[in-house]
Amino acid sequence: MADSTRPSPAKLKPPSERRRNVDRSTTTRRQILEATIRCLWKKGYGAVTNIRVAEAAGVSRGAMMYHFPTRQAMLVATVEYAYEKLSEHRRAELAKVEPGLPRVRALINLAWDTSRMPEGLALNEIRVGSRSDPEIADAVTPMMRRIADDYARFIGRHVRAAGLTPDKELVGLMSTTAMAVRALAIDRFTFPSPEMVGNVLDCLHAQMEDIIKRQLASSAASDA
């Protein structure tokens, strides 16, 4: 007697079709996340809704509901997706720089570059916008903390590879850099001053060089 609980061969989709369905789903999800980033970048946090993003992504509302039934779910996924893209960019750019101190010195300009990318500005919009949106703030805060921890580990790896120590002063400088470039990236829309940007970056670089000089001198003295 046939097992009535087992699906008939006609109802089983071949692996190739299942794979195509998975690929289509992945593509649709990526389209939505890319559209969310564009909307945050061009229109700001307050203008981003699931309906507007679906239109920008060119997907149906049903597809949007399937992947992201709420604005909260969409923004949390966007935070993760945007950070992954920024991380990939950082790795690719630093790979072009000589290892050691040159890479440490490149971290400041790299932070400025990523803050102006659509993904960087999208994250900024979510950070600022969630201040007046407690539900979104509660949802994205754990992810933002993981991002901060991951970025700190990223900085620490390159600092140690250059023979330096990621002490409070150096970590504090990189935290200051991250906050400064986020503010500059927003401020340039209302006060586009290349001179101000240059002054801030020069100040950060000067502080970096002072820390490097003192750490290397201390290391040389302890080895003597």
C-alpha positions as CSV (number, residue, x, y, z in Angstrom):
1,M,0.0,0.0,0.0
2,A,1.4,3.4,-1.0
3,D,2.4,5.8,1.8
4,S,-0.1,8.7,1.5
5,T,2.1,10.9,3.7
6,R,4.9,10.9,1.1
7,P,4.6,13.6,-1.6
8,S,4.1,12.2,-5.1
9,P,7.0,12.6,-7.6
10,A,4.9,15.1,-9.5
11,K,4.8,17.4,-6.5
12,L,8.5,17.3,-5.9
13,K,10.4,20.1,-7.5
14,P,13.7,19.2,-9.2
15,P,16.8,20.5,-7.5
16,S,17.5,22.9,-10.4
17,E,14.1,24.5,-10.0
18,R,14.5,24.8,-6.3
19,R,17.9,26.4,-6.9
20,R,16.4,28.9,-9.3
21,N,13.7,29.8,-6.8
22,V,16.4,30.4,-4.1
23,D,18.4,32.5,-6.5
24,R,15.4,34.6,-7.4
25,S,14.6,35.1,-3.8
26,T,18.2,36.1,-3.0
27,T,18.2,38.6,-5.9
28,T,14.9,40.1,-4.9
29,R,16.1,40.6,-1.3
30,R,19.3,42.2,-2.6
31,Q,17.2,44.5,-4.8
32,I,15.2,45.6,-1.8
33,L,18.2,46.3,0.4
34,E,20.0,48.2,-2.4
35,A,16.9,50.3,-2.9
36,T,16.6,51.0,0.8
37,I,20.2,52.3,0.8
38,R,19.4,54.5,-2.2
39,C,16.3,55.9,-0.6
40,L,18.1,56.6,2.7
41,W,21.0,58.2,0.9
42,K,18.9,60.4,-1.4
43,K,15.7,61.1,0.6
44,G,16.6,60.5,4.2
45,Y,15.3,58.4,7.0
46,G,11.8,59.9,7.3
47,A,11.0,59.3,3.7
48,V,11.8,55.6,3.7
49,T,8.7,53.3,3.8
50,N,8.3,49.8,2.6
51,I,5.9,50.9,-0.2
52,R,8.4,53.5,-1.5
53,V,11.3,51.1,-1.3
54,A,9.3,48.4,-3.1
55,E,8.6,50.9,-5.9
56,A,12.3,51.9,-6.0
57,A,13.3,48.3,-6.1
58,G,10.8,47.4,-8.8
59,V,9.3,44.6,-6.8
60,S,5.7,43.9,-5.9
61,R,4.3,44.7,-2.5
62,G,3.7,41.0,-2.0
63,A,7.4,40.4,-2.6
64,M,8.3,43.1,-0.1
65,M,5.9,41.7,2.5
66,Y,7.4,38.2,2.0
67,H,11.0,39.4,2.6
68,F,10.3,42.3,5.0
69,P,6.8,42.4,6.5
70,T,7.7,45.5,8.6
71,R,9.8,48.7,8.2
72,Q,11.8,47.6,11.3
73,A,12.8,44.3,9.7
74,M,13.8,46.1,6.5
75,L,16.0,48.6,8.3
76,V,17.7,46.0,10.5
77,A,18.6,44.0,7.5
78,T,19.8,47.1,5.7
79,V,22.2,47.9,8.6
80,E,23.7,44.5,8.3
81,Y,23.9,44.6,4.5
82,A,25.3,48.1,4.3
83,Y,28.0,47.3,6.9
84,E,29.1,44.1,5.0
85,K,29.5,46.2,1.8
86,L,31.5,48.8,3.7
87,S,33.7,46.1,5.2
88,E,34.4,44.6,1.8
89,H,35.4,48.0,0.5
90,R,37.8,48.6,3.4
91,R,39.5,45.3,2.9
92,A,39.8,45.9,-0.8
93,E,41.3,49.4,-0.4
94,L,43.7,48.5,2.4
95,A,45.0,45.5,0.3
96,K,46.3,48.2,-2.1
97,V,48.4,49.8,0.6
98,E,51.7,48.5,1.9
99,P,51.3,46.6,5.2
100,G,52.3,48.0,8.5
101,L,52.3,51.7,9.3
102,P,51.1,52.9,5.9
103,R,47.9,50.9,6.4
104,V,47.4,52.4,9.9
105,R,47.9,55.9,8.4
106,A,45.4,55.1,5.7
107,L,42.7,54.3,8.2
108,I,41.7,58.0,8.7
109,N,41.2,58.8,5.0
110,L,39.5,55.4,4.5
111,A,37.0,56.3,7.3
112,W,36.2,59.6,5.5
113,D,35.8,57.8,2.2
114,T,33.4,55.2,3.6
115,S,31.3,57.8,5.5
116,R,30.5,59.4,2.1
117,M,29.5,56.2,0.4
118,P,25.7,55.5,0.0
119,E,26.1,52.7,2.5
120,G,27.8,54.9,5.0
121,L,25.3,57.7,4.7
122,A,22.4,55.1,4.9
123,L,23.8,53.9,8.2
124,N,24.1,57.5,9.4
125,E,20.5,58.2,8.5
126,I,19.4,55.1,10.5
127,R,21.5,56.1,13.5
128,V,20.1,59.7,13.6
129,G,16.6,58.8,12.6
130,S,16.2,56.0,15.2
131,R,16.7,58.6,18.0
132,S,13.1,59.7,17.5
133,D,11.8,56.2,16.7
134,P,12.2,54.0,19.8
135,E,11.0,50.8,18.2
136,I,13.6,51.1,15.4
137,A,16.2,52.1,18.0
138,D,15.6,49.0,20.0
139,A,15.8,46.8,16.9
140,V,19.0,48.3,15.4
141,T,21.0,49.0,18.6
142,P,22.3,45.4,19.0
143,M,23.4,45.4,15.4
144,M,25.1,48.8,15.8
145,R,26.9,47.5,18.8
146,R,28.2,44.4,16.9
147,I,29.3,46.8,14.1
148,A,31.2,48.9,16.6
149,D,32.9,45.8,18.1
150,D,33.8,44.4,14.7
151,Y,35.2,47.8,13.5
152,A,37.3,47.9,16.7
153,R,38.7,44.5,16.0
154,F,39.4,45.5,12.4
155,I,41.4,48.6,13.7
156,G,43.2,46.5,16.3
157,R,44.4,43.9,13.8
158,H,46.0,46.6,11.6
159,V,47.4,48.5,14.6
160,R,49.1,45.4,16.0
161,A,50.4,44.4,12.5
162,A,52.2,47.7,12.4
163,G,53.9,47.0,15.7
164,L,51.7,49.4,17.7
165,T,49.4,48.9,20.7
166,P,45.7,49.7,20.4
167,D,45.7,51.5,23.8
168,K,43.0,53.9,25.0
169,E,44.6,56.9,23.2
170,L,44.8,55.2,19.8
171,V,41.4,53.6,20.1
172,G,40.0,56.9,21.3
173,L,41.5,58.6,18.2
174,M,39.9,56.1,15.9
175,S,36.5,56.5,17.7
176,T,36.8,60.3,17.4
177,T,37.7,59.8,13.7
178,A,34.6,57.7,13.1
179,M,32.3,60.2,14.8
180,A,34.0,63.2,13.1
181,V,33.7,61.8,9.5
182,R,30.0,60.9,10.1
183,A,29.4,64.5,11.1
184,L,31.4,65.9,8.2
185,A,29.5,63.6,5.8
186,I,26.2,65.1,6.9
187,D,27.4,68.7,7.4
188,R,28.8,68.9,3.8
189,F,25.2,69.0,2.5
190,T,24.5,72.3,4.2
191,F,28.1,73.6,4.5
192,P,30.2,72.1,1.7
193,S,33.6,73.3,2.8
194,P,36.6,71.3,1.5
195,E,38.8,73.5,3.6
196,M,37.0,72.5,6.8
197,V,37.2,68.8,5.8
198,G,40.9,69.2,5.1
199,N,41.5,70.9,8.4
200,V,39.7,68.2,10.4
201,L,41.5,65.4,8.6
202,D,44.9,67.1,9.0
203,C,44.2,67.4,12.7
204,L,43.4,63.8,13.0
205,H,46.4,62.8,11.0
206,A,48.7,65.0,13.2
207,Q,47.3,63.3,16.3
208,M,47.9,59.9,14.7
209,E,51.5,60.7,13.9
210,D,52.1,61.9,17.5
211,I,50.7,58.7,18.9
212,I,52.8,56.6,16.4
213,K,56.0,58.6,17.3
214,R,55.5,58.2,21.0
215,Q,54.6,54.5,20.8
216,L,57.6,53.7,18.6
217,A,59.9,55.7,20.9
218,S,58.6,53.9,24.0
219,S,59.1,50.5,22.2
220,A,62.7,51.4,21.2
221,A,63.5,52.5,24.8
222,S,62.2,49.3,26.3
223,D,64.2,47.2,23.8
224,A,67.4,49.1,24.6
